[in-house]
Amino acid sequence: MGESFNAEARRRGERNDMGEQPSCYTHAQPRAKKEHKCCECHGMIPPGETYHRISGVWDGTAETFKRCSVCHEIAEEIDKRIEREYGRSALIEDGVSLGNLVDFVTAKETDLELLRRYVNNAFSRGAVPRGWVIEKAKLETANNLLTDGQSG
């Protein structure tokens, strides 16, 4: 059963891709009956897999976002880091907005592991991340290897 209160959306900092708070909100975790596309990695969510369906009304327009479980876990990890560092209120302005996870996993302060998980998840779901995302993952991996090699 899903959560269905605007307060829950505000607590979680749920915003649409334009950064707006919803006037109403539901979050459910159904099992896919047909193939869906993740709004984050753009990979396929196959029938039988549990995914996150976030629906709401933003600025008078009803929208539904579908996130695969891996992208949802990555978004939650980033939100937890923001909350730890800046407090709960920061999530409303700075938390991961729906459909914009790529902006967070490629941010300078995001660790390499989250970026790798995002890219690998996209590939495993049949999506090809934007070229600059792949290049950033390669560059960060190379930089990480260089740094590890110099410290030893």
N, C-alpha and C positions, 0 to 999 in steps of 0.2 A: 504494500500500500504506500502511496506517495504522500509527501508533505504538501500542504496546500495553503500556506498563509504568507502574506506579503512580509510579515515579520521574519519568517524563515529566509526569504530571499535577501532581506536586508542584513540579517545575521551572517549569512554566507557571502554577502557582497555580490550576489548575482546581478549582472548587468548584461544587456545585449551588446552586440558588436559596435553600437554607437555610444556605449558607456552609460546608458540610461537605466534607472531602477524601474522594475515592473510595478504596475498598480495592482496586479494579482499574479499568482505564481503557483506552479505545481512542479514537483520533482518526483519522478517515478523511475523504477528500475525494472522494466518489463523484459521478457524474453522475446527476441525478435521472431516474428512469424514469417517475415520476408526479409530480403536484403535491404539494408539501409546504408547511408553514407554518413560517416562521422564528420561533424561540423568543424573539427579541429585538424585532424591529419588528412582528411578527405579520403581515407581508406574505407573499405567495405566492412560492414557489420553483418556477418552471415546469419541466416536463420538458425535459431536455437541458442544464440549467444545473448547473454544479459547485457544490456546497455543502459545508459542514463538518458532519459527523455525529460527535458526541461522546457516547460511551456509557460507562457505568461502574456501579459498585455503591456507593451512598452509604447508610451506616447500614443495610446489609442489603437495600436495595431497588435493583433494577436500573432505570436510567433512561436515556433517550436524548434528547439535545438536538440540534436541527437549526438551524444558523445559515446565513443567506445570506452570500455572500462579502463584501458591503459591511459588514454588522454585525460579521463576524469581523475585518475590517481595522480597524474603529473600536475594537473591544475590544483588539486587539493594540497599537494606537497608545496607548491609555490605559495598558495594562500596561507598555509601554516607558517612558512618562513616570513612572509610579510607581517602576519599577525604577531609572531614572536619578536620581530625586530621593531615594528612601528605601532603595535597595538591593534585591537579589534576594529576600531573606527577607521583605520587605514584601509581595511578591506573594501569598504564602500567606494572609495576613490581609486585605490591602487590594486585591488584584487584582480584576478584573471577574469576578464569579461568573456562571455560566451562567443565562440568563433574566433578568438584572438590569441589562442594559446601559443601560436608560433612566435608572436612578438615577445612573449615571456621566456620561452625556452632559448631564444637567440639573444636575449639581453646580456649585456656584458657580465653582470653579476651572477647569472645563472650558472650552476656548475655543469661540467661536461657530461656527467652521468645522465642528467635530465635531458640534455640535448641529444645524446646518443639514444636514449630510450624513445624519444619522440621520433627520430629519424628511422630507427629500426622498426618501430611499430607501424609507421606509415608504409614502409616497404613491405612488411609482412602482410599488410592488408591490401596490397595491390596498388597503393598510391605512390606517386613519385613526388617527394617534397620539392619545393622551388629550388632552383640551382644554387642560389645564394645561401640557402639553409644547409645544403649538402656541403658547400665550400666552407662555411663557417665550422661545421662539424669536423671536416678534414683539417682545417687550420688549427682549431682548438686541440684536436688530437695530436697534431704535430708539435704544437707549442708545449703541450703537456708532456710529451715524450722528451722534448729538448730540456725542459725544466727538470724533469725527473733524472735525466742523464747528468745534468750539471750539479745536482745536489748530492750525488753519491760519490 
